[in-house]
Amino acid sequence: MNVIVTGASAGIGFELVRQLCQNPINRVIGIARNESRLAELQHLCPYNNMIALPFDLTQAIEGILLPEIYTHFTKTDVLINNAGYLQNKPFTALKPADWEHTFSVNLFSVVRLLKELYPGFARPGAHVVNIGSMGGYQGSPKFTGLSAYSASKAALASLTECLAEEWKHEGISVNCLALGAVQTEMFGKAFPQQQAQVSPRSIATFIAQFAQTGHHLFNGKVIPVSLSTP
Ligand SMILES: NC(=O)c1ccc[n+]([C@@H]2O[C@H](COP(=O)([O-])OP(=O)(O)OC[C@H]3O[C@@H](n4cnc5c(N)ncnc54)[C@H](OP(=O)(O)O)[C@@H]3O)[C@@H](O)[C@H]2O)c1
């Protein structure tokens, strides 16, 4: 399978790419800004099947990223929109730039990628997996300081439902996994005093499996994947 994973340099995305690359039939493009972490990840992929594309997803993708992707993949089977940004600040302290950056990484980068990759999605059979959050899941408990982050993830969940409807006749499935606490750098920013029960490795195993097979049973779903609150 041809798989694209954003946010591949750290946390869940790093582990996701590492696991997907243990299967020699997969070719995996990993995108993030941190070039040296992506190079480190490449060394952990024994079949030379990871392509590192260092890129800041808040930038326009037509000029550099898109041609690079199309050089490697004529069609994309799986896109995992995993890159994310969290700022922990009370609502009154958030500046317009904080909102803009949060939405730029968590929502608009996904919109840009989907728009530009759409012609190259496998038909039928492509699966888009958006990595959401319990913070953006309707009716879930909410936490002080996470308004911009949670609102961006709620928008991502809604986008998931809309695109699944628009694309269902073309055989492109779109789902969202609303993750609970996973022990990564981002979790440490949101809940500095707490320890998550779930490791990046175990959630990555689940996401990798879901990304490769979940579209046979789910489309347009926002699925909570959470053991604890937070
Ligand atoms: N950990 C949790 O408890 C938790 C819970 C719910 C949902 N999630 C979601 O799970 C996903 C992964 O989170 P994580 O915990 O693994 O976070 P993380 O360890 O902070 O990693 C975030 C990843 O996103 C990338 N990224 C951030 N800004 C970027 C940009 N402008 N351009 C390209 N890449 C960018 C980072 O790479 P660079 O810095 O190298 O660019 C990094 O690879 C996120 O969408 C997050 O919202 C996590």
The ligand as an ORCA input file, in Angstrom:
! r2SCAN-3c Opt
* xyz 0 1
  N      -0.980     12.465     22.685
  C      -2.256     12.544     23.015
  O      -2.655     12.346     24.169
  C      -3.269     12.853     21.940
  C      -4.617     12.813     22.295
  C      -5.567     13.094     21.343
  C      -5.181     13.367     20.037
  N      -3.860     13.376     19.717
  C      -3.507     13.708     18.325
  O      -2.598     12.753     17.823
  C      -1.774     13.374     16.837
  C      -0.314     13.094     17.157
  O      -0.029     13.673     18.418
  P       1.258     13.357     19.300
  O       0.802     13.265     20.691
  O       2.047     12.269     18.679
  O       2.020     14.764     19.151
  P       3.566     15.180     19.118
  O       4.400     14.150     19.776
  O       3.578     16.579     19.614
  O       3.892     15.155     17.548
  C       3.290     16.085     16.688
  C       3.760     15.837     15.271
  O       3.150     16.837     14.413
  C       4.157     17.429     13.628
  N       3.859     18.813     13.291
  C       3.481     19.821     14.127
  N       3.404     20.984     13.462
  C       3.739     20.701     12.165
  C       3.867     21.493     11.000
  N       3.641     22.818     11.015
  N       4.242     20.902      9.844
  C       4.501     19.556      9.822
  N       4.381     18.761     10.888
  C       4.018     19.336     12.057
  C       5.420     17.357     14.501
  O       6.576     17.385     13.677
  P       7.635     18.604     13.540
  O       7.674     19.322     14.829
  O       8.897     17.899     13.157
  O       7.108     19.421     12.407
  C       5.263     15.977     15.128
  O       5.767     14.997     14.250
  C      -2.117     14.859     16.852
  O      -3.000     15.170     15.808
  C      -2.801     15.034     18.186
  O      -3.690     16.126     18.187
  C      -2.898     13.137     20.634
*
